[in-house]
Amino acid sequence: MRITQGTFSYLPDLTDDDIAAQIGYAQAHGWALAVEFTDDPHPRNVLWEMWGLPMFGLADPAGAVQEVRACRR
């Protein structure tokens, strides 16, 4: 089921390469990263869970992409 409510919901799904590019952008600006997920993807569900701990000081996007893949499984 694809939910199309919200700011970015009409964009195509991001590939792992697209996600890595976004992570690289965040890292270049010194932003901390975290992976969040939910079992209830309803547009009004604002309570998501964090996958692991926030990732501070990653050297490259590969570490965060690995966490995204682990969360998907």
C-alpha positions as semicolon CSV with decimal commas, in nm:
position;residue;x (nm);y (nm);z (nm)
1;M;0,000;0,000;0,000
2;R;0,138;0,340;-0,096
3;I;0,017;0,637;0,105
4;T;0,008;0,965;-0,086
5;Q;-0,055;1,222;0,182
6;G;0,221;1,450;0,294
7;T;0,492;1,672;0,158
8;F;0,719;1,413;-0,006
9;S;0,474;1,127;-0,054
10;Y;0,434;1,184;-0,428
11;L;0,804;1,149;-0,501
12;P;0,924;0,815;-0,637
13;D;1,080;0,575;-0,388
14;L;1,449;0,646;-0,323
15;T;1,707;0,389;-0,427
16;D;1,996;0,304;-0,195
17;D;2,217;0,531;-0,408
18;D;1,967;0,816;-0,368
19;I;1,961;0,757;0,008
20;A;2,342;0,756;0,019
21;A;2,347;1,090;-0,165
22;Q;2,102;1,240;0,086
23;I;2,309;1,106;0,376
24;G;2,625;1,250;0,220
25;Y;2,456;1,589;0,197
26;A;2,357;1,573;0,565
27;Q;2,709;1,468;0,665
28;A;2,862;1,752;0,465
29;H;2,654;1,992;0,674
30;G;2,750;1,827;1,004
31;W;2,402;1,694;1,079
32;A;2,348;1,385;1,296
33;L;2,152;1,103;1,137
34;A;1,899;0,854;1,271
35;V;1,683;0,585;1,113
36;E;1,318;0,581;1,217
37;F;1,047;0,329;1,129
38;T;0,684;0,243;1,196
39;D;0,456;-0,057;1,165
40;D;0,157;0,175;1,115
41;P;0,226;0,397;0,810
42;H;-0,096;0,596;0,847
43;P;-0,056;0,968;0,766
44;R;-0,180;1,065;1,112
45;N;0,065;0,835;1,288
46;V;0,336;1,066;1,419
47;L;0,487;0,821;1,669
48;W;0,772;0,643;1,494
49;E;1,041;0,433;1,661
50;M;1,413;0,490;1,632
51;W;1,624;0,211;1,486
52;G;1,928;0,198;1,713
53;L;2,091;0,516;1,830
54;P;2,158;0,841;1,641
55;M;2,467;0,820;1,424
56;F;2,715;1,095;1,507
57;G;3,045;1,138;1,325
58;L;3,007;0,884;1,045
59;A;3,298;0,891;0,800
60;D;3,089;0,801;0,493
61;P;2,726;0,726;0,402
62;A;2,784;0,348;0,385
63;G;2,736;0,302;0,761
64;A;2,397;0,473;0,759
65;V;2,285;0,292;0,442
66;Q;2,377;-0,035;0,613
67;E;2,148;0,058;0,905
68;V;1,865;0,144;0,662
69;R;1,902;-0,198;0,500
70;A;1,904;-0,371;0,841
71;C;1,587;-0,184;0,938
72;R;1,413;-0,292;0,616
73;R;1,483;-0,658;0,695
